[in-house]
Amino acid sequence: MAENSQFNINGNLWISKGDDLFVGPNQIRLIQQVTADGSIHAAAQNLHISYQNAWQMIDKMNRISPIPLVTRYKGGVDGGGCIISNFGKQLFQQYEEKEKQLQKFLKEINHDFDLCRF
């Protein structure tokens, strides 16, 4: 590690309900990939995570949420897929806005943060 490196205050946005993680950075990446791919299986492959892990994250979000975020459908020529609900789209839009606010706040508080002056 370079000696001239500055110390920084970092953080991530996590939304919890009680003690349960509802949405965090990994869930956001998964939902974005599901939106792009239209499939939990394809999203899991593209993110290099197991389908089981992806399904468990989505299932947990859907159970915690007052309205399901992801709806699966079966059948058809392509074998089915999934869609993000309007509620899910609104949640993720709000998450992104709050994430931008958090990053702005972190940039502001890091502006004059310097442990080396103590």
C-alpha positions in Angstrom: 0.0 0.0 0.0 1.4 3.4 -0.9 2.3 5.6 2.1 0.9 8.7 0.3 -2.6 7.1 0.1 -5.3 9.1 1.9 -7.7 7.6 4.3 -11.3 7.7 3.1 -14.7 7.1 4.7 -16.6 4.6 2.6 -20.1 3.2 2.8 -22.8 1.3 0.9 -26.5 1.7 0.9 -28.4 -1.1 2.6 -32.2 -1.2 3.1 -33.3 -3.4 5.9 -36.6 -4.4 7.4 -36.0 -5.2 11.0 -33.0 -7.4 11.1 -33.5 -8.7 7.5 -31.5 -7.3 4.6 -34.0 -6.2 2.0 -31.9 -4.5 -0.7 -28.2 -3.8 -1.0 -25.6 -3.5 -3.8 -25.6 -7.3 -4.6 -29.4 -7.3 -4.9 -29.4 -4.2 -7.1 -26.8 -5.8 -9.5 -28.9 -9.0 -9.7 -32.1 -7.1 -10.4 -30.4 -5.0 -13.1 -29.0 -8.2 -14.7 -32.4 -9.9 -14.5 -34.0 -6.8 -16.2 -31.4 -7.0 -18.9 -31.6 -10.8 -19.4 -35.3 -11.4 -18.6 -34.2 -14.5 -16.8 -32.9 -15.4 -13.3 -30.8 -18.2 -14.8 -29.1 -16.0 -17.4 -28.6 -13.2 -14.8 -26.9 -15.7 -12.4 -24.6 -16.9 -15.2 -23.7 -13.4 -16.3 -22.9 -12.4 -12.6 -21.0 -15.7 -12.0 -23.2 -16.7 -9.1 -25.2 -19.9 -8.7 -28.8 -20.0 -9.8 -29.7 -21.1 -6.2 -28.0 -18.0 -4.7 -29.7 -15.7 -7.2 -33.1 -17.3 -6.6 -32.7 -17.1 -2.8 -31.9 -13.4 -3.0 -35.0 -12.7 -5.2 -37.2 -14.9 -3.1 -36.1 -13.1 0.1 -36.7 -9.7 -1.4 -40.2 -10.9 -2.6 -41.0 -12.2 0.8 -40.0 -9.0 2.6 -41.6 -6.7 0.1 -45.2 -5.6 0.5 -45.6 -6.3 -3.3 -43.4 -8.8 -5.2 -40.5 -7.3 -7.0 -39.9 -10.1 -9.5 -42.6 -12.2 -11.1 -41.7 -15.4 -12.8 -43.7 -16.9 -15.7 -43.4 -20.3 -17.1 -43.9 -21.8 -20.6 -43.7 -20.4 -24.0 -41.2 -21.1 -26.8 -38.3 -19.7 -24.7 -39.4 -21.7 -21.6 -40.5 -18.7 -19.5 -38.6 -16.0 -17.7 -39.3 -13.2 -15.3 -40.2 -9.5 -15.1 -39.6 -6.8 -12.6 -42.9 -5.3 -11.2 -43.7 -1.6 -11.3 -43.2 -1.5 -7.6 -39.8 -3.1 -8.1 -38.8 -0.6 -10.7 -39.9 2.3 -8.4 -37.9 0.8 -5.5 -34.8 0.4 -7.6 -35.1 3.9 -9.0 -35.4 5.3 -5.4 -32.4 3.1 -4.4 -30.3 4.6 -7.1 -31.3 8.2 -6.1 -30.4 7.5 -2.5 -27.1 5.9 -3.6 -26.2 9.0 -5.5 -27.0 11.1 -2.4 -24.9 8.8 -0.2 -21.9 9.1 -2.6 -22.3 12.9 -2.7 -22.3 12.9 1.2 -19.2 10.7 1.3 -17.4 12.9 -1.1 -18.3 15.9 1.0 -17.2 14.5 4.3 -14.0 13.1 2.8 -13.1 16.5 1.4 -11.4 17.6 4.6 -10.9 14.2 6.3 -7.2 13.7 7.0 -6.0 11.3 9.7 -2.4 12.3 9.0 -2.9 15.7 10.5 -3.6 14.3 14.0 
